[in-house]
Amino acid sequence: MRQFVGVILVKPDGSVLSQHRDNKPEILGPDTWCVVGGARDESDEDVSDTAARELLEETGYRVDPNLLA
């Protein structure tokens, strides 16, 4: 069974980072708003590693996986 993670980044002012997906019919949920996330790779030790990797891949933001809850 594949696992997926989502990352919700909340700024001190309460604003939340969201992502607008491409309008490509072959992807899941084209042209919709969502949180950053993706599938867990076998090389990821836990979901925090997956979350940090997806955040970097999709936004360029680098975060220590240990800081994610």
N, C-alpha and C positions, 0 to 999 in steps of 0.2 A: 504494500500500500504506500503510495507517495504521500509525503507530508509537504504542506505549504505553510509559509509564514507571512504575516503582514506586519509592517512597522508603522506605528502612529507616532509621529513627532509632534509634540505640543510645546509651543513657546510659552514663556512666562505670561504673556498677554492673553493666552488662551487660543491663539490661532493654531491651526493644524495644517501640516504639509499634506497635500493631495497630489495625485498624478492623473493627467489626462492621457488616456490610452490612444494609440494610433488608430486611425480609421481603416484598418486592414481587416477585411472580412474573415481571414483565416486565423486571426488571434481570438482568444477568449475575451469576450466583452469589449469589442471594438468601439471606439468613440464614446467611452464612458469615463467617469471620474472614479478613482479608487485610491487605496493606500498603496504605498510601495511594498513590494513583496515578491515572492516567487517560491519555487520548489527547492526542497532540501536536497543537497547533493550527498552522496555516500561519503565524501571526504569531509563534510561538516561534522564536527564532534557533537554539537547539539543545536537546538533551534536558535540560540543566541549567535552562533557562528553564521548560520544561514541568514539571519536578519541583518547582521553587519555586512555580509558579502553582498546581499541584494541592495542594501542602502548605498553601498559604494558603487555597484554596477549601474544603478538606475539614477543616482543623483550626484555622485562624486563626493558625497559626504562620507568621511571616515570616522568610525566610532569603535571604541573598545567593546568587544562583545560582552565583557563582564559588566558593563554599565547598563546593559539592556535587561529589562525585567519582563 
